[in-house]
Amino acid sequence: MNTIARWLASSLVAGLAAVSAGSAIGEPAEVKWSDLAPPVAEISNPFESLTNEQMDALRRIIRLEWVGDAKKTAEANALRADLTAQGLDVEGLFAARLKIIEQRRQATSSLNEAILGKEVRIPGYVLPLEMRDRKAVEFLLVPTVGACIHTPPPPANQLIHVVHPEGIEIKGLYDPVWVTGVVEAGRSTKNVRYSDGQTKVEVGYGMRHASVVPYRQTN
């Protein structure tokens, strides 16, 4: 093969590769529910080195001080003095407890900014919020069957509020679907109705004009 022929062949291969790469770039990224939560920061836990007796004493102090009467306060002070004599910083441990609670709360409500504005495809279950002509035009996409109805609602970053103007037919709450759309920050509170009442649910994400197909069609 002469030089020109080799150049033409290599150009053709490069062109085909570029087309292939271009089509891949335009496809939505398939994500898991765990991808919706931001990376978890390591939480320092000063309680890991404590004995069961020391942990129990800390719990008793909280309960006794919550009651607030003089006898209980005196008992709590005695427990504090005993733990301090063992070399523990009781106030520091209680401050660390509050910090850990707040860090864990943030971990369940914070959004993963890396996926905002990205077109993604994610599997889940439809929990209708608004029906029109027997079709769901607004719903929550949830990670498990019966979420928000039979069990406590998932964290806000595990719920997606989907607006679908054309509406989708709901054959059953137990049928999984694939939803494709652009993920956006959509913090809101939604009323979820069920057979014997309703509950308010905190939602972290939103999608508009999403496409919905049965899960089995993509397998």
Secondary structure, 3 states (H helix, E strand, C coil): CCHHHHHHHHHHHHHHHHHHHHHHHCCCEECCHHHHCCCCCCCCCCCCCCCHHHHHHHHHHHHHHHHCCHHHHHHHHHHHHHHHHCCCCHHHHHHHHHHHHHHHHHHHHCCCHHHCCCEEEEEEEEEEEEEECCEEEEEEEECCCCECCCECCCCHHHCEEEEEEEEEECCCCCCCEEEEEECEEEEEEEEEEECCEEEEEEEEEEEECCEEEEHHHHC
